[in-house]
Amino acid sequence: MKDDERWMREALREAELAFEEDEVPVGAVVVCNGRIIGRGHNQTERLTDVTAHAEMMAITAAQTNLGGRVLPECTLYVTVEPCYMCAGAIGWARLGRVVWGADDPKRGYHSHFGGISPLHPKTAVSRGILADECSELITSFFKKKR
């Protein structure tokens, strides 16, 4: 649990960067063997790319870092539950574990598509790590927008 909180705080730092850049504040890190090998935060506005989600950025960085496309020994920490697109990428990358902070009942993958998960069957899932802090960042962003 302590390690999960440690790495989620790193993902929150990424989310704060997105917030400062006026992007939806979602951040992600990929951890392998006790070190961060990929980081990312939402950059959809900056890059005018709907696929530039935090998870996609962190996964791509991790794959580049390791020189391979599959990451079964790695864990992805993300501040908000992945959308279905990102969950599909997590599945294709065969991440060993995914950990998120805040649930996303509107766009999160696990509450849609009749419970069919796009994750690899061996991917372990943990949720609710620093959920209050992750939720507060998203909530304050959208309050600012209104």
C-alpha positions in Angstrom: 0.0 0.0 0.0 2.8 2.4 0.8 4.4 1.8 -2.5 1.1 2.3 -4.3 0.7 5.7 -2.6 4.2 6.7 -3.4 3.8 6.0 -7.1 0.3 7.5 -7.2 1.8 10.7 -5.9 4.1 10.7 -8.9 1.1 10.3 -11.1 -0.6 13.2 -9.3 2.5 15.3 -10.1 1.9 14.5 -13.8 -1.8 15.4 -13.4 -0.8 18.7 -11.9 1.3 19.5 -14.9 -1.7 18.8 -17.1 -3.8 21.1 -14.9 -1.2 23.9 -15.3 -1.3 23.4 -19.1 -5.2 23.7 -19.0 -5.5 20.0 -20.0 -7.9 17.6 -18.2 -5.7 16.8 -15.2 -4.9 13.1 -15.5 -1.4 11.8 -14.9 0.2 8.4 -15.2 3.5 6.7 -14.5 4.8 3.2 -15.4 6.9 1.5 -12.7 9.1 -1.5 -13.2 11.6 -2.9 -10.7 11.1 0.0 -8.3 11.7 2.8 -10.8 9.6 5.0 -13.1 10.3 4.0 -16.7 7.5 6.1 -18.3 5.6 9.3 -17.4 2.7 11.1 -19.1 -0.1 13.5 -18.6 -3.0 14.5 -20.8 -1.9 16.5 -23.8 -4.9 16.2 -26.1 -5.3 20.0 -26.5 -1.6 20.8 -26.9 -1.0 18.1 -29.5 -4.5 18.3 -31.0 -4.6 14.5 -30.7 -7.6 12.7 -29.1 -5.3 9.7 -28.3 -2.8 11.8 -26.2 -4.1 10.6 -22.9 -1.8 10.3 -19.9 -1.8 6.5 -20.0 -0.9 6.4 -23.7 1.9 8.8 -23.2 3.3 6.8 -20.2 3.0 3.4 -21.9 4.7 4.7 -25.1 7.6 6.2 -23.0 7.9 2.9 -21.0 8.0 0.8 -24.2 10.6 3.1 -25.7 12.6 2.9 -22.5 12.6 -0.9 -22.4 12.8 -1.4 -26.1 9.8 -3.7 -26.4 6.1 -3.5 -26.7 4.9 -5.7 -23.8 5.2 -4.7 -20.2 4.2 -7.7 -18.1 6.5 -6.9 -15.2 5.3 -3.3 -15.0 2.6 -1.4 -13.2 0.7 1.6 -14.5 -0.4 4.1 -12.0 -3.0 6.6 -13.2 -5.0 9.2 -11.3 -8.3 8.4 -13.0 -9.8 5.1 -14.1 -8.7 4.5 -17.8 -11.2 5.0 -20.6 -11.9 2.1 -22.9 -9.3 3.2 -25.4 -6.6 3.4 -22.8 -7.7 0.1 -21.2 -7.3 -1.5 -24.7 -3.8 -0.1 -24.9 -3.1 -1.4 -21.4 -4.3 -4.8 -22.6 -2.2 -4.8 -25.7 0.9 -3.8 -23.7 0.1 -6.7 -21.3 0.8 -4.6 -18.3 1.1 -6.8 -15.2 -0.9 -4.4 -13.1 -2.9 -1.2 -13.3 -3.7 1.0 -10.3 -6.0 4.0 -10.4 -7.1 6.7 -8.0 -10.5 8.0 -8.8 -13.3 6.0 -10.5 -14.8 7.5 -13.6 -18.4 6.4 -13.8 -19.1 8.3 -17.0 -16.1 7.4 -19.2 -14.2 4.7 -17.3 -13.8 1.3 -18.9 -15.1 -1.0 -16.1 -18.6 0.4 -16.0 -19.3 0.0 -19.7 -19.7 -2.7 -22.3 -21.4 -5.2 -20.0 -18.4 -5.8 -17.8 -16.2 -7.1 -20.7 -12.7 -6.0 -19.9 -10.2 -5.1 -22.6 -7.4 -5.7 -20.2 -5.2 -8.8 -20.5 -6.6 -11.6 -18.4 -3.4 -11.7 -16.2 -3.5 -7.9 -15.5 -4.2 -7.3 -11.8 -6.3 -4.2 -11.0 -6.3 -2.0 -7.8 -8.4 1.1 -7.4 -9.1 3.9 -5.0 -5.4 4.7 -4.2 -5.4 8.4 -3.1 -8.9 8.6 -4.6 -9.9 11.8 -2.7 -6.8 13.7 -3.9 -7.3 12.4 -7.5 -11.0 13.3 -7.5 -10.4 16.8 -6.0 -8.0 17.7 -8.8 -10.5 16.7 -11.5 -13.4 18.4 -9.7 -11.5 21.7 -9.2 -10.5 21.7 -12.9 -14.1 21.4 -14.1 -15.3 23.9 -11.6 -12.8 26.4 -13.0 -14.1 25.7 -16.5 -17.7 26.5 -15.6 
